[in-house]
């Protein structure tokens, strides 16, 4: 067990995020995200403005398209405001919401990799968690699943704000 875990960690296929180490978790997440290419897709049933903080920290300079699929948004007014600010800064990000009860696991998928995460982006480093890179066959299957769910999810629409505005964005979800 321990030997195999250590071997997979050395290969970069398994990342252990220790409890109470949010800074270390952020560094590890940065290592994973720096490998992402094309479209960065996130499936996470529970998001909030801290999710956007993580995405902004790691993708503000990247030229990736970012898609977040979720079931539930906490602190929705702040989430709307922060999402629009990211868009004003030129970050290509889209959020869609799918019915509750469909999403459970959290994962990140790009054009080459698939990672399964034990915790939501907004909670990494609070509790022990693993991020595990899975095979390309699983990636291809889950990419089809993600794309199907993405197509059936409601688009999150946020009113445009100017770069000087700090608040007041409004929005919500539109049917498919």
VEXSEBA-801230 format. One record per residue (C-alpha): x, y, z; residue number from 1. Coordinates in nm, 3 decimals, always signed. Layout:
{px: X, py: Y, pz: Z, nr: NUM}
...
END
This chain:
{px: +0.000, py: +0.000, pz: +0.000, nr: 1}
{px: +0.241, py: +0.271, pz: +0.120, nr: 2}
{px: +0.504, py: +0.169, pz: -0.133, nr: 3}
{px: +0.256, py: +0.182, pz: -0.423, nr: 4}
{px: +0.122, py: +0.519, pz: -0.305, nr: 5}
{px: +0.475, py: +0.659, pz: -0.286, nr: 6}
{px: +0.551, py: +0.524, pz: -0.633, nr: 7}
{px: +0.239, py: +0.686, pz: -0.783, nr: 8}
{px: +0.312, py: +1.013, pz: -0.605, nr: 9}
{px: +0.666, py: +1.018, pz: -0.751, nr: 10}
{px: +0.519, py: +0.962, pz: -1.098, nr: 11}
{px: +0.284, py: +1.258, pz: -1.046, nr: 12}
{px: -0.025, py: +1.040, pz: -1.080, nr: 13}
{px: -0.137, py: +1.083, pz: -0.718, nr: 14}
{px: -0.124, py: +1.401, pz: -0.512, nr: 15}
{px: -0.192, py: +1.388, pz: -0.139, nr: 16}
{px: -0.324, py: +1.713, pz: +0.007, nr: 17}
{px: -0.271, py: +1.712, pz: +0.380, nr: 18}
{px: -0.528, py: +1.857, pz: +0.622, nr: 19}
{px: -0.470, py: +2.207, pz: +0.749, nr: 20}
{px: -0.228, py: +2.297, pz: +0.470, nr: 21}
{px: -0.419, py: +2.523, pz: +0.229, nr: 22}
{px: -0.103, py: +2.696, pz: +0.101, nr: 23}
{px: +0.063, py: +2.363, pz: +0.017, nr: 24}
{px: -0.260, py: +2.249, pz: -0.147, nr: 25}
{px: -0.255, py: +2.562, pz: -0.363, nr: 26}
{px: +0.102, py: +2.491, pz: -0.472, nr: 27}
{px: +0.014, py: +2.132, pz: -0.563, nr: 28}
{px: -0.294, py: +2.251, pz: -0.749, nr: 29}
{px: -0.078, py: +2.497, pz: -0.940, nr: 30}
{px: +0.150, py: +2.211, pz: -1.044, nr: 31}
{px: -0.149, py: +2.019, pz: -1.178, nr: 32}
{px: -0.313, py: +2.317, pz: -1.347, nr: 33}
{px: +0.012, py: +2.417, pz: -1.518, nr: 34}
{px: -0.015, py: +2.093, pz: -1.718, nr: 35}
{px: -0.360, py: +2.178, pz: -1.853, nr: 36}
{px: -0.407, py: +2.249, pz: -2.223, nr: 37}
{px: -0.697, py: +2.350, pz: -2.446, nr: 38}
{px: -1.020, py: +2.368, pz: -2.249, nr: 39}
{px: -1.005, py: +2.337, pz: -1.869, nr: 40}
{px: -1.327, py: +2.170, pz: -1.754, nr: 41}
{px: -1.429, py: +2.145, pz: -1.389, nr: 42}
{px: -1.713, py: +1.937, pz: -1.253, nr: 43}
{px: -1.781, py: +2.034, pz: -0.893, nr: 44}
{px: -2.125, py: +2.014, pz: -0.733, nr: 45}
{px: -2.049, py: +2.293, pz: -0.482, nr: 46}
{px: -1.889, py: +2.620, pz: -0.589, nr: 47}
{px: -1.866, py: +2.971, pz: -0.449, nr: 48}
{px: -1.653, py: +3.282, pz: -0.490, nr: 49}
{px: -1.355, py: +3.093, pz: -0.339, nr: 50}
{px: -1.376, py: +2.857, pz: -0.639, nr: 51}
{px: -1.335, py: +3.160, pz: -0.865, nr: 52}
{px: -1.042, py: +3.279, pz: -0.651, nr: 53}
{px: -0.864, py: +2.948, pz: -0.713, nr: 54}
{px: -0.938, py: +2.958, pz: -1.086, nr: 55}
{px: -0.826, py: +3.321, pz: -1.112, nr: 56}
{px: -0.503, py: +3.254, pz: -0.924, nr: 57}
{px: -0.403, py: +2.971, pz: -1.154, nr: 58}
{px: -0.554, py: +3.072, pz: -1.489, nr: 59}
{px: -0.553, py: +3.452, pz: -1.509, nr: 60}
{px: -0.254, py: +3.450, pz: -1.746, nr: 61}
{px: -0.342, py: +3.127, pz: -1.924, nr: 62}
{px: -0.497, py: +3.123, pz: -2.267, nr: 63}
{px: -0.734, py: +2.841, pz: -2.179, nr: 64}
{px: -1.110, py: +2.836, pz: -2.202, nr: 65}
{px: -1.254, py: +2.750, pz: -1.861, nr: 66}
{px: -1.582, py: +2.566, pz: -1.809, nr: 67}
{px: -1.730, py: +2.506, pz: -1.466, nr: 68}
{px: -2.022, py: +2.266, pz: -1.430, nr: 69}
{px: -2.197, py: +2.275, pz: -1.093, nr: 70}
{px: -2.520, py: +2.201, pz: -0.909, nr: 71}
{px: -2.507, py: +2.459, pz: -0.637, nr: 72}
{px: -2.359, py: +2.806, pz: -0.592, nr: 73}
{px: -2.313, py: +2.951, pz: -0.244, nr: 74}
{px: -2.292, py: +3.328, pz: -0.193, nr: 75}
{px: -2.443, py: +3.374, pz: -0.536, nr: 76}
{px: -2.439, py: +3.756, pz: -0.546, nr: 77}
{px: -2.066, py: +3.767, pz: -0.476, nr: 78}
{px: -2.010, py: +3.479, pz: -0.720, nr: 79}
{px: -2.190, py: +3.674, pz: -0.995, nr: 80}
{px: -1.990, py: +3.987, pz: -0.925, nr: 81}
{px: -1.655, py: +3.804, pz: -0.920, nr: 82}
{px: -1.736, py: +3.603, pz: -1.232, nr: 83}
{px: -1.809, py: +3.919, pz: -1.427, nr: 84}
{px: -1.490, py: +4.084, pz: -1.301, nr: 85}
{px: -1.294, py: +3.785, pz: -1.432, nr: 86}
{px: -1.462, py: +3.824, pz: -1.770, nr: 87}
{px: -1.383, py: +4.197, pz: -1.777, nr: 88}
{px: -1.017, py: +4.100, pz: -1.724, nr: 89}
{px: -1.038, py: +3.883, pz: -2.035, nr: 90}
{px: -1.058, py: +3.542, pz: -1.870, nr: 91}
{px: -1.258, py: +3.310, pz: -2.096, nr: 92}
{px: -1.481, py: +3.144, pz: -1.835, nr: 93}
{px: -1.830, py: +2.999, pz: -1.855, nr: 94}
{px: -2.039, py: +2.848, pz: -1.576, nr: 95}
{px: -2.336, py: +2.619, pz: -1.618, nr: 96}
{px: -2.567, py: +2.472, pz: -1.359, nr: 97}
{px: -2.720, py: +2.127, pz: -1.376, nr: 98}
{px: -2.998, py: +1.984, pz: -1.159, nr: 99}
{px: -2.905, py: +1.873, pz: -0.809, nr: 100}
{px: -2.853, py: +1.502, pz: -0.758, nr: 101}
{px: -2.657, py: +1.445, pz: -1.081, nr: 102}
{px: -2.306, py: +1.556, pz: -0.983, nr: 103}
{px: -2.123, py: +1.402, pz: -0.690, nr: 104}
{px: -1.753, py: +1.359, pz: -0.764, nr: 105}
{px: -1.523, py: +1.645, pz: -0.843, nr: 106}
{px: -1.292, py: +1.628, pz: -1.139, nr: 107}
{px: -1.080, py: +1.837, pz: -1.374, nr: 108}
{px: -1.043, py: +1.745, pz: -1.737, nr: 109}
{px: -0.854, py: +1.905, pz: -2.021, nr: 110}
{px: -0.752, py: +1.803, pz: -2.372, nr: 111}
{px: -0.495, py: +1.554, pz: -2.243, nr: 112}
{px: -0.556, py: +1.467, pz: -1.876, nr: 113}
{px: -0.824, py: +1.367, pz: -1.627, nr: 114}
{px: -0.790, py: +1.420, pz: -1.252, nr: 115}
{px: -1.034, py: +1.302, pz: -0.986, nr: 116}
{px: -1.042, py: +1.519, pz: -0.673, nr: 117}
{px: -1.167, py: +1.421, pz: -0.331, nr: 118}
{px: -1.258, py: +1.779, pz: -0.240, nr: 119}
{px: -1.407, py: +2.083, pz: -0.407, nr: 120}
{px: -1.165, py: +2.351, pz: -0.529, nr: 121}
{px: -1.290, py: +2.591, pz: -0.262, nr: 122}
{px: -1.199, py: +2.350, pz: +0.020, nr: 123}
{px: -0.868, py: +2.196, pz: -0.086, nr: 124}
{px: -0.622, py: +2.186, pz: +0.201, nr: 125}
{px: -0.883, py: +2.196, pz: +0.476, nr: 126}
{px: -0.918, py: +1.818, pz: +0.503, nr: 127}
{px: -0.708, py: +1.530, pz: +0.374, nr: 128}
{px: -0.776, py: +1.472, pz: +0.010, nr: 129}
{px: -0.629, py: +1.308, pz: -0.295, nr: 130}
{px: -0.612, py: +1.423, pz: -0.654, nr: 131}
{px: -0.560, py: +1.125, pz: -0.880, nr: 132}
{px: -0.469, py: +1.133, pz: -1.249, nr: 133}
{px: -0.659, py: +0.860, pz: -1.431, nr: 134}
{px: -0.605, py: +0.693, pz: -1.768, nr: 135}
{px: -0.676, py: +0.839, pz: -2.110, nr: 136}
{px: -0.953, py: +0.584, pz: -2.166, nr: 137}
{px: -1.131, py: +0.714, pz: -1.856, nr: 138}
{px: -1.061, py: +1.072, pz: -1.969, nr: 139}
{px: -1.226, py: +1.008, pz: -2.306, nr: 140}
{px: -1.531, py: +0.851, pz: -2.143, nr: 141}
{px: -1.566, py: +1.129, pz: -1.885, nr: 142}
{px: -1.514, py: +1.394, pz: -2.151, nr: 143}
{px: -1.821, py: +1.258, pz: -2.331, nr: 144}
{px: -2.011, py: +1.260, pz: -2.000, nr: 145}
{px: -1.902, py: +1.614, pz: -1.920, nr: 146}
{px: -1.992, py: +1.741, pz: -2.268, nr: 147}
{px: -2.335, py: +1.577, pz: -2.252, nr: 148}
{px: -2.406, py: +1.731, pz: -1.912, nr: 149}
{px: -2.267, py: +2.064, pz: -2.029, nr: 150}
{px: -2.509, py: +2.069, pz: -2.323, nr: 151}
{px: -2.808, py: +1.995, pz: -2.099, nr: 152}
{px: -2.710, py: +2.242, pz: -1.822, nr: 153}
{px: -2.839, py: +2.596, pz: -1.787, nr: 154}
{px: -2.605, py: +2.878, pz: -1.890, nr: 155}
{px: -2.513, py: +3.121, pz: -1.617, nr: 156}
{px: -2.567, py: +3.472, pz: -1.750, nr: 157}
{px: -2.416, py: +3.778, pz: -1.584, nr: 158}
{px: -2.488, py: +4.134, pz: -1.688, nr: 159}
{px: -2.182, py: +4.314, pz: -1.824, nr: 160}
{px: -2.008, py: +4.563, pz: -1.599, nr: 161}
{px: -1.737, py: +4.812, pz: -1.680, nr: 162}
{px: -1.385, py: +4.747, pz: -1.548, nr: 163}
{px: -1.426, py: +5.030, pz: -1.294, nr: 164}
{px: -1.738, py: +4.885, pz: -1.131, nr: 165}
{px: -1.689, py: +4.683, pz: -0.816, nr: 166}
{px: -2.037, py: +4.553, pz: -0.761, nr: 167}
{px: -2.389, py: +4.548, pz: -0.889, nr: 168}
{px: -2.366, py: +4.271, pz: -1.145, nr: 169}
{px: -2.681, py: +4.078, pz: -1.171, nr: 170}
{px: -2.762, py: +3.761, pz: -1.350, nr: 171}
{px: -2.876, py: +3.407, pz: -1.320, nr: 172}
{px: -2.937, py: +3.095, pz: -1.516, nr: 173}
{px: -3.115, py: +3.073, pz: -1.846, nr: 174}
{px: -3.276, py: +2.753, pz: -1.963, nr: 175}
{px: -3.083, py: +2.551, pz: -2.223, nr: 176}
END
